[in-house]
Amino acid sequence: MASTRTLAIIIGRAGSKGLPGKNMLPIAGKPCAQWTIEHAMASSRVTDVAVSSDSPQMLALASALGAEPIERPAGLASDTATVDDAARDALARWESAHSARAERVVVLYANVPVRPPALIDNALAQLESSACHSVQSYAPVGKYHPWWTAVVDDESGTVRPWEGDTLNHGVFRRQDLPPAHIPDGGVIALTRAALLLEIHGAPRGPHAFFGVDRRGIVSPEGSVIDIDTPADLTVAEITLRDRLRAERAR
């Protein structure tokens, strides 16, 4: 039974330099973090949900919604703390408390109130079917394509390509750009071994916990919204209220 456990770990600190207290700010009638907790609990492939935070309010919210509150140590709640360190701490505490073992782990950010409905399940399905080490969600970069990245000199204003010798790679129509994607923060699904850095040959560095066989799942542009600025709050509010109205109209 223990080998079938899939633990969703929701990560959310109390502090934030860009938007203080963002994880508990109200969005469409709910605290921001509640949307992510509900996404995790609605997943048919997630068996257990835990919330790792140094915020008493978020931990109380987790308990009220039926998730496992895990108090994060202060050393793992700073601006320099890494996501995987926090997730490993939460996994260890959850397994110790339940005398259980989670073979698959889903890492979710508490400041992402908008996701495609099946995103978590789709990522876990790919993790299982491919036997890979990790699946991360991506979004098309759209008009912010790397081929259109340039360097503007601070003093002279001279423009030069970020890479290569040709500005914009000679491409001036968006539809002519090759596909490119960027992590959107929607979901990270991992094997236990990957999160615990037990995959032989995984490249060193801050993303070692993704393992060697890393897969991606692509969400439609704009379908994942993470909250970093007041503008993000406004967009998420409109998106979720529209979604709720559509659901009530069915």
N, C-alpha and C positions, 0 to 999 in steps of 0.2 A: 504493500500500500504506500509506504514512504517513497518508493521510487517514482510514483506517479504524481507527486506533489509539485505544483507550480506556484511559486510565490511571487506576487506582485509587490514590489517595494516602491512606495511613493516617497520621493525625496523633496523636502521643503524646509528651508531655513527660516528662522524668524526675521533675520535681517536681510536687507537688500539695499545697496547703494543707489541703484538706478531708480527704484520705486519702492520706498520703505513699506514693509508689511504687505507686499503684493500678494502673497499666497492666501491671505485672509480678506482681501478686499472684495466687496460685493460685486458680483457680475450676474445680471439677469436673475436677481433674487436669491442668489446663493453665494457663500464664500467661494473664492476662486478654487481653492483646493478641493472643495466638495465635488466639483465636476469631475476631477481626475479620480477621486475615490469611487465615484459612481461608475465611471468608465471601467475601472478595474473590477468592480463587483459585478458588473453586467457581463463580463467576459465568460464564455462557456468553457474556456480552457484554463482559466485561472482558478486554483482551488483555495488559495489563501491570500489575504490582502493585509499588508502592514504599512504603517506610515512612520517614517523616520524623520524626527524633527526636534529642534530645541525650543519650539514654540508651544507653551502650555495650551494656548487656544487651539492650535491645530491638532494636538494630541487629544484634546477633549472632543473635538469634532470627529476625529477618527473613531474614538470609542462610541460616540453617539450613533455613528453610521454603521457600526458593526465591524470595523476594521481593527487590526491589532496596533495599538499605539506603542512606539518604541522610542524612548527618550534618547536623543543623540548626544553623545559627549561633546562638551564645549570645543574640544580640540578638533572635532570633525564638523563644526558648524561655522567655521571662519570663512573669510573670502578666499583663502588659499586652499581650503580642504577640497579634495577631489570627490567626484561623484562615486567612483568605484570604491574608494575607501569607506565612504558612508554606507554604500550598499553592502559591502562585506561585513561591516559592523552589524548592520541590521539583520543580515542573514544569520550570522553567528548567534545573535541574541534570540532570534526567532526559533532557530533550531534547538538551542539550549532550553528555552522555555517550553517547547512542545515535544521535546524528545523525538523530533522528526527530521527528515532530510528532504530538502527541495532540490530536485535534479535540474529544474529549469527556473530561471529567474527573469522577471520582467521589471525593468527599471523605468519608472514614470516620473516626470517632473510635475510638481504640484501647481506650477504656474502656467500649465497648458490646459485651459478649460475647453478648447475646441479641438476635436479629433474626428476623423471619419468613424462612423459607428462600429465597424468591424476591424478596425486597425490592429488592435491588440490580438484578436483571434487570428487574423491573417498572418501576423508576424510569427506567432507561436506555431501555426500550421507549417510555415516555411521552415522554421527551426527544426521541427520534427521530421518533415518529409525529406529534407536535404541532408539531415545529420550534420549540419554545419555547426560552427561554434557561436555565431551571433547573427542577429538580424536587426538592422537599424532602419528607421523610416527616413525617407528622403523626399524632397520636393524639387520640381524643376526650378532652375535658377531664374528663368524668365529673362527679362531685359538686363539683369545684372550678371550677364554671362562673363566668365573669365576672359574670353577673347576680346571683350570690350573694356577690359580693365587697363587703365593708363596711369602714368605717373606725371603729376603736374608740379614743376619746380616751384618751390616756395618763393623764390626771389624773382626769377625771370618770367615765370608763367609758362615756360617751355613745356610742351607735351611730348612724351615719348612712350612707347609701348611698355607695359609691365614686363612682358617677356617677348623674345624674338625681335625682329627688325622692322616689322610692318605694323603700323598702327591699326587696331581693330582687326588684325589678321586679314585685312582687305575685304571684310564682310560688313555690309551696312544694312542688311535686312534681317530682322529677327528670325524669320522663317528659314533663313539659310544657315543659321548657327547649328553646330552639331549638338546632340543631347548632352546636357550637363546637369548634375543634381547636387544638392547641398543637404546635410542633415537638418531635419526640421524640428527635432525635439519631441516628436509624437510618441515614439516607443523605442525601447532597446530590449530585445529578447536575447537571453544568454543561456548557455549551459552552465551548470554549477562549476564545472571544471574551468571554464573560461574566466568566470568572475573571480575564481580563487587563484588565477594565474598558474594553472596547472597544465596548460597546453604547451607541449614541447615545440620550440621553434617560433613561438609568437614574438613578433618584433618588440624590442624594448621601447619604452616611452609611455606617455600618458594614456595611450589607447591599447596597451598590451592586453587589457581585459577583454578585448573583442576576439582574442584568439588568432588563429591563422586563417581559417575558412570563414570569411566575413561576407554576409549577404545583405542585400538591401531590398526594401519594399517601397515603391513610389506612390505617394499620395498626390491627388490633384493639387495644382497650385492654389494656395490660399486656404486649403481645407484643414490645416493645422495652424493654430494661433497660440503663440507663447507670449506671455505678458512681461514686457520689459519697460514699456513706456506708457504714459497716459493715452497716447494714440492707440496702442494695442488694446487697452481697456475698452475704448469706444468701439473699435471694430468687433471685438469679442461680444460686447453687449448687444450690438445690432444683430450679429450673426446668430447668437443663441436665442434672442427674442423672436427672430424670424423663424428659427427652427421650432421653437415651442408653439408658435402660432400655427405653423403648418401641421404639427402633430395633433393639435386640438381640432383642426379643421377636418381631419380624416374621418 
